[in-house]
Amino acid sequence: MTRSVVIGGGFGGIAAALRLRARGHDVALVDRCKRLGGRAQVFEHGGYRHDAGPTVITAPFLLRELFALFGRELDDYATLVPLAPWYRFYFDDGTEFDYGGTIDDTLRAIERIEPRDVEGYQRLVEDSRRLYEVGFSGLGDQPFHRFGFMLRQLPALARLRADRSVWRMVERRLQSPKLRQAFSIQPLLLGGNPFDTTSIYGLIHYLERAHGVHFVMGGTGALVDGLTRLMREVGIEIHTDTTVGAIDVRNNAVSGITTSAGTHMGADHVVADVDPFHLYTRLLPANTSRWSARLKSRYGKASMGLFVLFFGTARSYPGIAHHTIWMGPRYRGLLDDIFHNGVLAEDFSIYLHRPTATDPDFAPAGHDSFYALVPVPNMETPIDWAVEGPRLRDRIVMALGRTILPGLQDHIRADFYMAPPDFAERYLAHTGSGFSMAPLFRQSAWFRFHNRAEGPAHLHLVGAGSHPGAGLPGVLSSAKVVERLLDASPPPSTRTAA
């Protein structure tokens, strides 16, 4: 039986392990955290529960496929519920805009802000549909390790103006500055600057419209628990609290892995759900990587960092939606500071998650659970987070307390935060980035880290830094790419390690 080892138990690694097992492989999954999920960890603190990673499901069919591989149903392992609204935007002047639900719900909300943009939004959705059909349905699970394949896609990408930024795509259709901000923030949820990110990522509008936005009761951690249960049922070995120190290579092919404790695990295939920057600079012998991987590892641009403040409140805020995008006074200037200038500005915008809006079990009765996520520069900027972390925490609490969470300073409980150094230490994230490689046009498709490793044979990559990119749909699709690559390749003739 073919032996495969998966490094990293994020959603990409979990999906790869299940797909390999369904193909008959003997599979072991190794992760350095105490529980699986990658960045989708669960924190229990002071009586409050917090999802630390993704909080929405936008393409549930990709998850259903994993259970269907073994004749099972997702609904027997986790409960998904639709959200309404998907997101509430709160602007600096106090204006609110609810996005989500039916198309008519969205059009009515748009009309209250700018009637001229009703037609413009409908055109934007059509633009997004065309991008979705090519970029997601057509190419999202296709390998891009051959440059010739990339060249054949260029005419279609050129017709869709993939060279244009998401901001330019939105600006062309909408007039309202507020709505332009609201409908261009999606790249930030994947680690990109809307003014730099290729408009291919504009397909997210139609992805949400086609499949809805869902929450898992119990949180994303409950989904991880359901997937972990499935893996155990189908015979996948799971090794948590285990860090991989090296990928072993023999005769230009992987032969297994060695943990940081010195334990060797032999393998015919290795699938890496780790930051590719870390993979190529720390886990592989330097002389086994091709020039393309060395160039990307040295010169590739990582995503921004994240500052995430987790807290509970000793009262409930029933008027707050499940997700609120709290927009600061600046938009492009703030993004320039984060992505280009390396400045931790005094102002900020916030992605506020209130899971108790949907699932009250996240907090004691009469209380709420929150996290406030703020995009910040990654560790390429020398910021002393021991000093700036507490300062930013206080500014966030003050800003929310004077706007949508009145009295927060008096009601906040059991708060703690994660900053870029925490992402670097916990998840081995290059520069402490939130999403690995930034989703720029020059870092997409063939120019992104390949799913078939640019190095030793029988090594494959899944996860945010590889094609097609970050976000749950992206990392789940990366496992489908790897499955296609394995189906198209002959198996190793012999085991190269004991």
C-alpha positions, 0 to 999 in steps of 0.5 A: 500500500502506498504510504503518504504523510501530510504535514499540517492539519489545516483545512488543506491538509485535512482535505488532502489526507481524506482524498489520499485515503479515498484513493487507498493510501495509508495516510498519516497526518502530522501537526504541531498544534495540540488540535487540528485545524491549522489557524482554525484553532479554538480558544476557551478563555474565561468562560468564553469560546473563540474561533481563531481562524475562518468564521464563515463557509462560502462553498459548502459543496467542497466540504460535502465532497470530502464526506461523500468520498466515504459515503457519508453526509456532512450534516451528520458531523456538523450543522451549517446555518445560513447567515443574514446579513452576511456582513454589516458595514459600519462607516466612520460617519455612522452609516450602516450597510447590510450585505447579504441575503437575497439579491433583492435584499442587497439591492434595497440596501444599496438603494438607501445609500446610492440609487444609481448603484443598483444597476451598477451592482447588478453589472458587478455581479455579472462581471463576477459571474464571468470571473467565477466561471473561468477562475473558480469553476474552470481553473480553481482545481486545475494544476498550474505547474506547467508554464504552457498551461498558463500561457493557454489561459492568458487570452481568457484572463486578458478578456476578463481584465485579470490585470486590473485590480479588484478596486478598479473592477468595483470602481468601474461599476459603483459611484458611492465611495462607501459602496466601493469600499464595501464591495472591494474589501474581499481581498483583505479576507485573503491577505491582499490589498484591493488596490493591488490584488488581481480582479480574478478575486472579484469572483468572490461576489458571485461565489457568495451569491451562488452558494451563500454564507454559512456558519457552523454551529459550535464554530469552525472548530466544530467543523474541524472536530467533525472532519477529525472524527471522519479521518479517524473513522476511515483509518487516518493516523493523526499525530498532534503536538508534533513539529516536522523538522525536515523533509527527507530526500533520497535520490531526488525524491522524498523518502519521508519526514523527520520530526524535531524530536528526531523521529523518522516516518517513511513515506512514498508521498509527502503533502505539505500544508505549511507556509511554502516560504518555510517549506523551501527555506527550512524543511528541504535541503537547499540543493533540492529546490529548483530556481523558481522556488528559490526565487519565490522564497527570496523575493515573494511578497507575503500578505499583511499581518493580523492583530486579533483581539479576543474578548468577552463582555459581561452584557449582551449587545443584541443589535450587533450582527454576526460579522461587522466590518467597522470601517475607519476614517481612511481607506486607501491611505490606511491600506498604503500604510499597511501594505506599502509603507510598513506603518502601524497607523493610529487609525484602523479598520476592524473585522468584528466577529460576534458568534453569539449572534448565532450560537449563544453557547459561545458565552455564558448566558447574558454575555457575548463573545467577540474577536476584533481583527485588524490588518497590520504590517507583517514582520518585515516592519520592525514593530515592538509588539510588546509595546504596541500590542497593548496600545492597539488593544486599548485603541480598539476598545475605545473605538468600539466603545464610543461607536457600536459597543457602548460601554465596552471599557466597563464590560470587557472581560477575559481579553487577550490578543495575537499579533504577527509574532504569535503567527510566526511562532505558532504556525511558522508563518513567514514574516508572521503573515496572516495568509502566506503569499499575497494574492497579486497577479504576479503571484497567481497561477504559475507564478504562485508556489506550485502544487507539484513541488518545485523540488524533489519528486513525490512532494506536493503542496496544499494550503494558502501559499500554493495555487489557487490561494487563501480562504477556505474554498482556495485551500480545499481546492488545492487538495483537489489539484493534488489529487489530479496530479497524483492521478496523472502520475505513476506511483513510486516504484518502490518505497525509498525509506524504511 
